[in-house]
Amino acid sequence: MPAEASIVSGAAGRYATALFDLAKERRQLDAVASDLDGLARAIEQSADLARLIRNPLIDRRTQGKAMAALGARMALSPLSQQFLGLVAAKRRLQALPAMIRAFRALLAQHRGEVIAEVVSATPLSAAQLEAVKAAVTRVAGKATQLTAAVDPALIGGLVVTLGSRRFDASLRGKLRNLEIAMKEVA
């Protein structure tokens, strides 16, 4: 438990740790991880869902019904559906994205992996993601769990975050560095 406490904290960490422990005990880590990945994608892709979980004016009953319907529609495992129901009942849906990140961190630690995030200006192909994953695995010296996101503001290139290290190979980053260098010369 002390190692787990070092990677997750706060209410989101406590919920994620409880879910992780239950999933591990029931031998459902992979199913719950898959469910949470699907939920994270749904939150990212649906502005309505993001508003639902972040809006404190929506009562717990309405949030609970919505999350139950979402869980059924996504065919989430019973444990994941129970977890969503509890989170809604306790009025903690706004912390759901943080809970998902904390669960991923616990799972990665359990598997002896590191978590890395790659942000690109345009969506990367499966081959490109595998190439980035292989490069990050070489740098980290451990198996890597890679999450991908898109930020058009990068203009081009990638930003890879591995733990507390950030590798910025984006066009936006290069332009920012050039601007700083030009200010120093002037």
KEKENU-460270 format. One record per residue (C-alpha): y negated, x, z; residue number from 0. Coordinates in Angstrom, 1 decimal, always signed. Example, Ala and Ser with C-alpha at 12.3 -4.5 7.8 and 13.67 -1.06 7.14 Angstrom:
BEGIN
+--------+--------+--------+-----+
!  north !   east !     up !  nr !
+--------+--------+--------+-----+
!   +4.5 !  +12.3 !   +7.8 !   0 !
!   +1.1 !  +13.7 !   +7.1 !   1 !
+--------+--------+--------+-----+
This chain:
BEGIN
+--------+--------+--------+-----+
!  north !   east !     up !  nr !
+--------+--------+--------+-----+
!   +0.0 !   +0.0 !   +0.0 !   0 !
!   -2.6 !   +2.8 !   +0.7 !   1 !
!   -2.3 !   +3.9 !   -2.9 !   2 !
!   -2.8 !   +0.4 !   -4.1 !   3 !
!   -5.9 !   +0.0 !   -1.9 !   4 !
!   -7.5 !   +3.0 !   -3.6 !   5 !
!   -7.4 !   +1.4 !   -7.0 !   6 !
!   -8.4 !   -2.2 !   -6.2 !   7 !
!  -10.8 !   -3.6 !   -3.8 !   8 !
!  -12.7 !   -6.7 !   -2.8 !   9 !
!  -11.6 !  -10.3 !   -3.2 !  10 !
!  -10.4 !   -9.7 !   -6.8 !  11 !
!   -8.3 !   -6.8 !   -5.6 !  12 !
!   -6.7 !   -8.9 !   -2.8 !  13 !
!   -5.8 !  -11.7 !   -5.2 !  14 !
!   -4.5 !   -9.2 !   -7.8 !  15 !
!   -2.4 !   -7.4 !   -5.2 !  16 !
!   -0.9 !  -10.6 !   -3.9 !  17 !
!   +0.0 !  -11.7 !   -7.4 !  18 !
!   +1.4 !   -8.2 !   -8.2 !  19 !
!   +3.5 !   -8.2 !   -5.1 !  20 !
!   +4.9 !  -11.7 !   -5.9 !  21 !
!   +5.6 !  -10.9 !   -9.5 !  22 !
!   +7.3 !   -7.6 !   -8.5 !  23 !
!   +9.4 !   -9.4 !   -5.9 !  24 !
!  +10.4 !  -12.1 !   -8.4 !  25 !
!  +11.0 !   -9.5 !  -11.2 !  26 !
!   +8.3 !  -11.1 !  -13.4 !  27 !
!   +5.8 !   -8.3 !  -13.8 !  28 !
!   +6.1 !   -8.3 !  -17.6 !  29 !
!   +5.8 !  -12.0 !  -17.9 !  30 !
!   +2.7 !  -12.2 !  -15.6 !  31 !
!   +1.1 !   -9.2 !  -17.3 !  32 !
!   +1.6 !  -10.9 !  -20.7 !  33 !
!   +0.1 !  -14.2 !  -19.3 !  34 !
!   -2.9 !  -12.4 !  -17.9 !  35 !
!   -3.5 !  -10.5 !  -21.2 !  36 !
!   -3.5 !  -13.9 !  -23.0 !  37 !
!   -5.9 !  -15.3 !  -20.4 !  38 !
!   -8.2 !  -12.3 !  -20.8 !  39 !
!   -8.2 !  -12.8 !  -24.6 !  40 !
!   -8.9 !  -16.5 !  -24.2 !  41 !
!  -11.8 !  -15.9 !  -21.9 !  42 !
!  -13.3 !  -13.3 !  -24.3 !  43 !
!  -12.9 !  -15.6 !  -27.3 !  44 !
!  -13.9 !  -18.9 !  -25.8 !  45 !
!  -17.5 !  -19.4 !  -24.7 !  46 !
!  -16.5 !  -22.7 !  -23.2 !  47 !
!  -13.8 !  -21.2 !  -21.1 !  48 !
!  -16.1 !  -18.4 !  -20.0 !  49 !
!  -18.7 !  -21.0 !  -18.9 !  50 !
!  -16.0 !  -23.0 !  -17.1 !  51 !
!  -14.9 !  -20.1 !  -14.9 !  52 !
!  -18.4 !  -18.8 !  -14.2 !  53 !
!  -20.3 !  -22.1 !  -13.6 !  54 !
!  -20.5 !  -22.8 !   -9.8 !  55 !
!  -21.7 !  -26.4 !  -10.5 !  56 !
!  -18.3 !  -27.5 !  -11.9 !  57 !
!  -16.3 !  -28.9 !   -9.0 !  58 !
!  -13.0 !  -27.4 !   -8.0 !  59 !
!  -11.0 !  -30.5 !   -9.0 !  60 !
!  -12.4 !  -30.3 !  -12.6 !  61 !
!  -11.8 !  -26.6 !  -12.7 !  62 !
!   -8.3 !  -27.0 !  -11.4 !  63 !
!   -7.4 !  -29.7 !  -14.0 !  64 !
!   -8.8 !  -27.5 !  -16.8 !  65 !
!   -6.9 !  -24.5 !  -15.7 !  66 !
!   -3.7 !  -26.5 !  -15.3 !  67 !
!   -4.1 !  -27.8 !  -18.9 !  68 !
!   -4.9 !  -24.3 !  -20.1 !  69 !
!   -1.8 !  -22.9 !  -18.4 !  70 !
!   +0.4 !  -25.6 !  -19.8 !  71 !
!   -1.1 !  -25.2 !  -23.3 !  72 !
!   -0.6 !  -21.4 !  -23.2 !  73 !
!   +2.9 !  -21.8 !  -21.8 !  74 !
!   +2.2 !  -19.5 !  -18.9 !  75 !
!   +5.0 !  -18.7 !  -16.5 !  76 !
!   +5.2 !  -20.9 !  -13.4 !  77 !
!   +4.0 !  -18.1 !  -11.2 !  78 !
!   +0.9 !  -17.5 !  -13.4 !  79 !
!   +0.2 !  -21.3 !  -13.4 !  80 !
!   +0.4 !  -21.4 !   -9.6 !  81 !
!   -1.9 !  -18.4 !   -9.4 !  82 !
!   -4.5 !  -20.1 !  -11.6 !  83 !
!   -4.3 !  -23.2 !   -9.5 !  84 !
!   -4.8 !  -21.3 !   -6.3 !  85 !
!   -7.7 !  -19.4 !   -7.7 !  86 !
!   -9.3 !  -22.6 !   -8.9 !  87 !
!   -8.7 !  -24.3 !   -5.6 !  88 !
!  -10.3 !  -21.4 !   -3.7 !  89 !
!  -13.3 !  -21.5 !   -6.0 !  90 !
!  -12.7 !  -17.9 !   -7.2 !  91 !
!  -12.4 !  -18.5 !  -11.0 !  92 !
!  -15.6 !  -16.4 !  -11.5 !  93 !
!  -13.6 !  -13.4 !  -10.3 !  94 !
!  -10.7 !  -14.0 !  -12.6 !  95 !
!  -11.6 !  -11.3 !  -15.2 !  96 !
!  -11.9 !   -8.8 !  -12.3 !  97 !
!   -8.5 !  -10.0 !  -10.9 !  98 !
!   -6.9 !   -9.4 !  -14.3 !  99 !
!   -8.4 !   -5.9 !  -14.5 ! 100 !
!   -7.1 !   -5.1 !  -11.0 ! 101 !
!   -3.7 !   -6.5 !  -11.8 ! 102 !
!   -3.6 !   -4.2 !  -14.9 ! 103 !
!   -4.6 !   -1.2 !  -12.8 ! 104 !
!   -1.8 !   -2.0 !  -10.2 ! 105 !
!   +0.8 !   -2.4 !  -13.0 ! 106 !
!   -0.3 !   +0.8 !  -14.7 ! 107 !
!   +0.0 !   +2.7 !  -11.4 ! 108 !
!   +3.4 !   +1.1 !  -10.8 ! 109 !
!   +4.6 !   +2.3 !  -14.3 ! 110 !
!   +3.0 !   +5.7 !  -13.9 ! 111 !
!   +0.5 !   +5.0 !  -16.7 ! 112 !
!   -3.2 !   +5.4 !  -17.1 ! 113 !
!   -5.5 !   +2.7 !  -18.4 ! 114 !
!   -7.9 !   +3.5 !  -21.2 ! 115 !
!  -10.3 !   +1.2 !  -23.0 ! 116 !
!  -11.4 !   +1.8 !  -26.6 ! 117 !
!  -14.5 !   +0.1 !  -27.9 ! 118 !
!  -15.2 !   +0.2 !  -31.6 ! 119 !
!  -17.9 !   -1.2 !  -33.9 ! 120 !
!  -15.2 !   -3.1 !  -35.9 ! 121 !
!  -11.7 !   -4.2 !  -35.0 ! 122 !
!   -9.2 !   -1.4 !  -35.2 ! 123 !
!   -5.9 !   -1.7 !  -37.1 ! 124 !
!   -2.6 !   -1.4 !  -35.3 ! 125 !
!   -2.1 !   +2.1 !  -36.8 ! 126 !
!   -5.6 !   +3.2 !  -35.6 ! 127 !
!   -4.9 !   +1.8 !  -32.1 ! 128 !
!   -1.7 !   +3.8 !  -32.0 ! 129 !
!   -3.5 !   +6.9 !  -33.1 ! 130 !
!   -6.1 !   +6.5 !  -30.3 ! 131 !
!   -3.3 !   +5.7 !  -27.8 ! 132 !
!   -1.5 !   +8.9 !  -28.8 ! 133 !
!   -4.6 !  +11.0 !  -28.5 ! 134 !
!   -5.5 !   +9.5 !  -25.1 ! 135 !
!   -1.9 !  +10.1 !  -23.9 ! 136 !
!   -2.1 !  +13.8 !  -24.9 ! 137 !
!   -5.4 !  +14.1 !  -23.0 ! 138 !
!   -4.2 !  +12.2 !  -19.9 ! 139 !
!   -0.8 !  +13.7 !  -19.8 ! 140 !
!   +0.7 !  +10.3 !  -18.9 ! 141 !
!   +1.7 !   +7.2 !  -20.7 ! 142 !
!   -1.3 !   +5.1 !  -21.6 ! 143 !
!   -2.0 !   +1.4 !  -21.4 ! 144 !
!   -4.8 !   +0.8 !  -24.0 ! 145 !
!   -7.2 !   -2.1 !  -24.2 ! 146 !
!   -9.4 !   -2.6 !  -27.2 ! 147 !
!  -12.8 !   -4.3 !  -27.5 ! 148 !
!  -15.4 !   -4.6 !  -30.3 ! 149 !
!  -19.1 !   -4.0 !  -29.9 ! 150 !
!  -21.0 !   -4.1 !  -33.2 ! 151 !
!  -24.0 !   -2.4 !  -31.5 ! 152 !
!  -22.0 !   +0.9 !  -31.7 ! 153 !
!  -22.8 !   +0.8 !  -35.5 ! 154 !
!  -19.7 !   +3.0 !  -36.1 ! 155 !
!  -17.2 !   +5.2 !  -34.3 ! 156 !
!  -15.6 !   +4.7 !  -30.9 ! 157 !
!  -16.2 !   +4.9 !  -27.2 ! 158 !
!  -13.1 !   +5.7 !  -25.2 ! 159 !
!  -13.1 !   +5.3 !  -21.4 ! 160 !
!  -10.3 !   +6.9 !  -19.4 ! 161 !
!  -10.7 !   +6.4 !  -15.7 ! 162 !
!  -14.2 !   +7.8 !  -14.9 ! 163 !
!  -14.4 !   +9.8 !  -18.1 ! 164 !
!  -16.1 !   +8.5 !  -21.2 ! 165 !
!  -15.8 !   +9.9 !  -24.6 ! 166 !
!  -18.6 !   +8.6 !  -26.9 ! 167 !
!  -18.0 !   +9.2 !  -30.6 ! 168 !
!  -20.1 !   +6.3 !  -31.7 ! 169 !
!  -23.0 !   +6.4 !  -34.2 ! 170 !
!  -25.2 !   +4.8 !  -31.6 ! 171 !
!  -24.4 !   +7.6 !  -29.1 ! 172 !
!  -25.0 !  +10.3 !  -31.7 ! 173 !
!  -28.4 !   +8.7 !  -32.6 ! 174 !
!  -29.3 !   +8.5 !  -28.9 ! 175 !
!  -28.5 !  +12.2 !  -28.5 ! 176 !
!  -30.5 !  +13.1 !  -31.5 ! 177 !
!  -33.5 !  +11.1 !  -30.2 ! 178 !
!  -33.3 !  +12.9 !  -26.8 ! 179 !
!  -33.1 !  +16.3 !  -28.6 ! 180 !
!  -36.1 !  +15.4 !  -30.7 ! 181 !
!  -38.1 !  +14.4 !  -27.7 ! 182 !
!  -37.3 !  +17.8 !  -26.1 ! 183 !
!  -38.6 !  +19.6 !  -29.1 ! 184 !
!  -41.8 !  +17.7 !  -29.4 ! 185 !
+--------+--------+--------+-----+
